[in-house]
Amino acid sequence: MPEGWKKELGKLAEEGMLRGLRTVDGPQRPKVELDGRQVLLLCSNNYLGLADHPRVVEAMVRATRDFGAGSGASRLVSGSMREHHLLEERLAAFKQTEAALLFNSGFAANTGIISSLFGPADTIFSDALNHASIIDGCRLSGARVVVYPHADSNALEALLERERKNRRGRWLIVSDGVFSMDGDIAPLPELVHLKQKYAALLMIDDAHGTGVLGDGGRGTAEMWGCLGQVDLQMGTLGKALGCCGAYLAADRVVIDTLINRCRPFIFSTSLPPGVAAAARAAIDLVDSPEGLRLRNELRRKTALFAGRLRDAGCDLLGSRTQIVPILTGEPEPTMTASRQLLDAGFFIQGIRPPTVPDGRCRLRATVMADHDDADLEAAAAEIVRIVRPSA
């Protein structure tokens, strides 16, 4: 093997930037077995606790028994199965669009959607803190990409105005709904206003909003009251819905275009039918009184946990959601804090570049609806003790 790879890994280790894998035994519950001992899980995106909900598990088991473990092919060959169509119909109804299309992951969805619908003649306006998959989708499209300051609609309008005199092709404004590393929320009403004023399309990646935001759990756009005004509603099935995969909900013409042009869709074996059935059961739960109860619990417990940290002077980077980042600054103290927390029984990941900018390292904690209040209190106290010892 080339020696250069070993040297690169050694350099990462010296800089406190080397990544590795840990093994979790058992389901994604508030407490898990990690490397042989029980710890409090504070880094899962299983926000509503649906990953092992009996109804979700039973739906997966039933569909697996009826349709098999795998789909056998891509959707355009022989892998387009009944469960895929039923889930797409449910997603379209849930997001109040004409149609929806499944993808195998959020990364495949964003890279495929953007690169298939936009090209060198088009211009994309992208939030500076958008997910890596959006960034890569923009690059793959070959479109002109204009990056606007994070969540700054005034700066975005100035850029739209600047570009207008040389306008050509389609314009797209694209943003995360909930930003996965900061936990803040995109200003959708302003983005909708700008997309209308400048005749642009609007795409929102609602991976971390779907299921938890809005009265019905339909996500960021429902929370802001503009569900019908987002042209491209992308989301994932692997966060609050507790499964895996992703989707786009949009007009029928958009979905048909992707079926014919989107390489990650065309050339990928489709999701197992059991996954599709489980995700449909999860949407039914979200769209029910139990889902409302879980969302209310998640909000209450997030307020409890984040409130303790804010009261102690921790910088939570403006988070307004169940994603609770604690700013630590540099890689070495961040990873030291993460190890100390794990030693104390709290599993919280440290986040470093390139995931976040230099000097903006953080501990990224996530709250779940079924966390115990006392455990969250204890975790907050330990974080404060380690991150702010003089507080």
N, C-alpha and C positions, 0 to 999 in steps of 0.2 A: 504493500500500500504506500502511496506517496507520503513522504515524511512531512510535507507541508501541512497535511490535515492534523497530524499529531501536534505540530508546533502551534497551529491555530487553536486547538483545544487547550493546550497548555497556557497560551496567552489568555484565553477566556477565563481559565481557572485563576490565574494570577490577578485578574481584574475583578474577580467576584461575579463573573458573567456566565459561568458554565452552568448549563441546564442538565437536569437528569429526571428520571421517572421514579415515582413512588407507587406502591401497589396498595390499593384499597380493597379490602375483602368485605363482601356483603353489599347491600343496596345503598343508594345515596340518601341515607337518613341523617338526622342531626348528629348522631354519634356513629362512628365507623371504626372498623379495625384497620389500622395502618401500621404496617411493619410489625404486626404481632401484638399491638396494644390499642386500647380504645382511646379515641380522641374526639373532640368536638369539631365537626366539619363546618368550617366557615369560608369555604372557597368553592362551593358547588353552585351551579346555576339552576338547580332543581328547586326553584323559588316557592312553588306551591306544594312540594312534596308529592308530585304525581308520578314520579319515576317508578315507584313500586305500589301505587294505589291498586287495590284489588280489582277494580273495574278495568283499569288500563292493562294490567297483567293478564286478566282473563280474556280480554279482547285479542291480545297478541297470541295467547295460547290457542284460542278458538280458530283464528285465521291461519295460524301455522298448521294446525291439524287439518284444516279444510283445504288449504292452498299450497302447503309445503313451506320449507324453510327459506327458499330463495325463488326469485322470479325467473331465472334462467337466461335472460337476455335483456337487451335495451328495450325501451318502450316501443320503438318503431320496428322492432323485429317481432318478438313474441312475448315481451315482458310487460305489456300493458294489461294489468289484471284488474278484476272487478274492484278490489279494495283500493287501488290507486284512484280510480274514477270516483268512487264514493267519497274518498277523502278530499279530492279536488272540489267536488260539488259542495262538501261541507265547509271547506275553507272559503270558497267564493261567497257562500251565504253568510258566513261569520264575518267576513270583511266587507260584505255588501258590494261586491263587484260582479261582473258578468261571468268571469271564469278564473281559474287558478291552475298552476302547473307545479308539479313536484320536482325537487332536485335532491341529490344525495347528501348535500351539506350546504351550509351557509356560504362557505368559500366558493364552492362550485356555482351556486346560484348567482352571487354578485359578479364574479368574473364572467360568467356566461351571459347574464342578462345585459350588462353594460356593453360588453364587447360585441354582442349580437345586434343590439338595437342602435348603436351609435358607431360612427366611423370617422375617417380623416376630415370629412366635410363639416363635422359637428363640433360644438363647444360644450364642455362639461364644467360646471361650477361645483366644486367639491369642498366640504368643510375640512379645515386643517386637521381635525382629530378623527376623521372618518376611519373606519376599520380597514385593516390591511387588505382585505378582499375587495373593498371598493376601490382602493388605490390601485391594486393590480388590475381590476376590471377596466379602470380608466386608461391605464397604460396599454392594455391589450387592444382596446378599441382603436387606438391611433388618433383619437380626437384631440383637439386642443383642450388642455386642462387648465382651468383657472382656480387656484386654491384660495379660498377666502378665510379670514381669521375666524377662529372657532366661535360658532353660534352668534356671530356679529352680523345681523341683518342690514345694518346701515352700511357696513363695509361691503357686504355683498351687493347692495344696490349700487354703490359707487362703481364696482367692477362691472356690473351688468350695463350700467350707463356708458362706461368707458368702451366696452366691447361693441356697443350697439352700432356705432358708425361703420364698423367693418363686418357686420353680421353676415353669416352664411350658414346654411344647413340648420339642423335641429339644435336647440338648446336644452340642456338638462341641468337642473339643480338636484344634487344628491347629498343626503345627510343620514347619519344614524338618527334613530328616534331617541333612544337612550344610549348615551355613550358608555361603552363597556368598561372603560378604565377610570372614568370620572364619575359616573352615576348621575350626570346632569341630563337635562332634557332639551332637545332641539326646539327652537321657537317656531313651531309649525304655522301659527297664524300669519306671522310675518313672511315665512317662506311661501305660503299659499298666495298671499298678496303679491309677492314679487313674481311668482311664476305666472300669475294672471296678467300683471302689468306688462311683463316682458315676453309674453307668449312662449314661455318655456314649459317643459315637462318637469314634474316633481317626483323623485324617487326617495322613499324612506325605508331604511333598513331597521325594522322594528323587532329585531331578534330579542332584545331585552325588555321590550315594552309589551309585546303580545302576551296576554294571559294575566298581566298584573296591573296595567293601567287602563283607565276608563271604567265607567260604571259596569259595563258588560265584559270587561277584560279584552276588548278588541284592540287595545294598544294606545300608542301615543296620539294618533289622529282622533280616536274617540275621546280621549281625555281633553283634547283641545277643541272638540266640536267640529272637526273638518274631515271626517272619515271619507266622505264622498269626493273630496277635492285633492286627494293624493293619487296621482296617475299610476304609479308603480309601487305597490305595497309588498315589500319583501319581508320575510320573517323566517324564523327557524322553528323546528319541532323539538329541539333538544334542550331548550331552557325551561321555561315555565310549564311547557307541555310534557316534559319528562321523557321524550322519545329521542328520535334523531331524524336528520333530514332537514329540508327547507322548502320554501315555496315562493312563488310570485302570484299575487292576486291583482288582476288588472282587466282591462277590456278584452273581449274575445279576440280582436284583431292582433293585439299584442301577444297573447298566448299562442295563437296560430303561427305568428311570425317566429317565435322562439322554437316551436316544435319543428319548424323547417330550417332554422338557421343556427340554433344554439348548440355548440359542440359539446359542452359538458352534459347536456341533456341527450343529444343524439347518440353519443358514443359511450354512454355509461349504462351498465346493467342497473335496472331499476331497483328501488328499495324493496326489501323483503315485504311480502303482503302482510305479515304479522305486524311490522312496524307501522304500516299505513292504518291498519285496523286499530292499533293502540293509540295512535295520534288522533284518530277520529273520536275514540272514547274520551281522550283527554280534553278535546274541544268541547264535547258535550258536558263534561264536568265543569270546565271554565264557564260555560254558558248556562249555569244552573245556580240555585240557591247555595249549594255547597261551594261553588266557585266564588261567589260573592263573600261567603264567610271566610274562605281562605285568603282572599285579597285583603279583607279588613284585618285579619290577624297579621298578615305580612306587613301591612302599613303600621299597625300598632307596635309590632316588635321591632321594626326598623326604627321607628321614632324613639323607642326605649334605648336601643343599642347606640344609635347615632347621637342621641341626646347626651348620654353619659360621656361619650368621647368629646363632643363639642364643649360640654361644661368643663372638661379638664384641659381645654385649650388645644386639642388636636385640630389640625387643618384637614378638613374632609373635602376640600376642593370643590365646594359648591354642590355636592351630591344632594339629589332630591328623591332618590329611589333606594331600592334594596341593595344596590351596589354601594358599598361604603369604603372609599379609599382613605387611607391615613398617610399623609405625605411624610416621607422620611428623607428624601433628598438624593443621597448617593447609594451606589450598589452595595458596598460593604456593610454599612450599618443596617441597610434594609434586610439583607440576607441573614445577618446576625440576629436581628429581631425576629425574623421568621423562624430561625432555628430555636431560639429561646422560647418562643411561644409554643412550638411543637413539643419541646421538652416539658413544658408546663401543661400539655394536653390540649392545645388549641391549634388546629391545622389551618393556617392562613398563609397564602402564598405571597412572596415578595415579587414585585413587578419591576423590571429593569428595561433599559433600552435593548433592542429597538422598539419594544412594545410601547414605551413611553419616552418622551424626550429626555435628553441629558439633564441631570439635576432635578428631575421630577419623579424619581423612584418612589414607590409607595407599597404599603401593605394593602392588598385588595381583599376586603372582607365582604361576604355576601350573606344576607339573612334569608332564612327559609320560614315559611308559615308555621311549621311544626317545631321550630326551635323552642326550648324551654326558657322562660323569662330569666330564671336564676342562672342558667348557663350563659346567657347573653350578658347579664350583669357581671359575672365572673370573668368572661372574656374581655369585656371593656376595661375592667379594672386591671387586668394583666397587661393589656396593650398600653394603657396609660403608664403603668409601672415601668415598662421596658422602654417605651418611646419617649416618655416625658418624665424621667426619674425625679426631676426637681419640682414637678407640678404639685 
